[in-house]
Amino acid sequence: MNYNQLTETERYQIYAMKKAGRRQKEIAVELNRSTSTISRELSRNQGSELKKEQRKVLRQ
């Protein structure tokens, strides 16, 4: 099986869609990624671990 890392753009899209109230399943379908990938990304980068750029996207 071939695995690809999320791009920076995809990471921003995930956080923007989540902030807009989209469910993980909807985000996964939109980005053509598995729901587990979306779940791991959101879990991995919660709270104080969010990068400055990701926090900036969430504030918009």
C-alpha positions, 0 to 999 in steps of 0.5 A: 500500500502506498502512503502519502503525507498530508500537505500543508495545504491539506492540514490548513483545509482540515482545520478550516473545515473543522472550525466550520463545523464539518464532521471528520467523515465529510472532511475525509471525503472532501480531501479524498483521505481516510477518516482515520487520517483526519482523526489522527491529524486533529488529535496530533495537533490539538491545543497548545501544539497547534502551529502558529499558522494553524491557529491563524487559520482557525481564527479567520 
